[in-house]
Amino acid sequence: MTPTTIIGIGGGSGAGKTTLARAIVDRLDSRALLISHDRYYFHMACGNYDKPEALNTSLMIAHLETLRSGEPAELPIYDEINSCQTTETERVIPKPIILVEGIFVLTVPGILNTLDFKIFVETPSQSRLERRLVRDSTEKLRSQTSIIQEWHKNVMPTHQALVQQGASKADLIISGDRDISKTLEVILQRLDLTHA
């Protein structure tokens, strides 16, 4: 069985984690699998999704361990509108490289213990807010007023208190404002995957 490398990509909301992860998967094609921590959100009646307990992290860790052992896993399907996992699942098969992305990926000890390489995406808060405004207004059909209110009430306090700490755990810190193709080459070189 081919050894599995699990790469964590952390950073603030709107930093560019998903864009980077997808670019790596596209480059590595059939060798890589992307798992978003967002898949594991519980439905939060309070509406605050910016805290670690909002996610079923123990289930994600169990799935990562299953995939690392060479067995397929049934991952929850994410409901974009309601920001939570659904009762439906998607069967995924293990691949040599698994990318795990999310705001808490580099801050929760249980996740950190599963990672072989850790990347933190550093992006200015104004850029992140602008991206979140576009994303949440189109994907989650939310008003800009509600997005901005949530940003100041939940997103930024959590980022400053918890998410930013992930940078100190990272093996590599990259800029989320940098050209994605250049960033991709830097990462692939560090992982010795430039010829993949």
Secondary structure, DSSP 4 states (H G I P E B T S, - for coil): -PPPEEEEEEESTTSSHHHHHHHHHHHHGGGEEEEEGGGGBPP-TT----SGGGB-HHHHHHHHHHHHTT--EEEEEEETTTTEEEEEEEEE---SEEEEE-TTTTT-HHHHTT-SEEEEEE--HHHHHHHHHHHHHHHS---HHHHHHHIIIIIHHHHHHTGGGGGGG-SEEEETTS-HHHHHHHHHHHTT-TT-
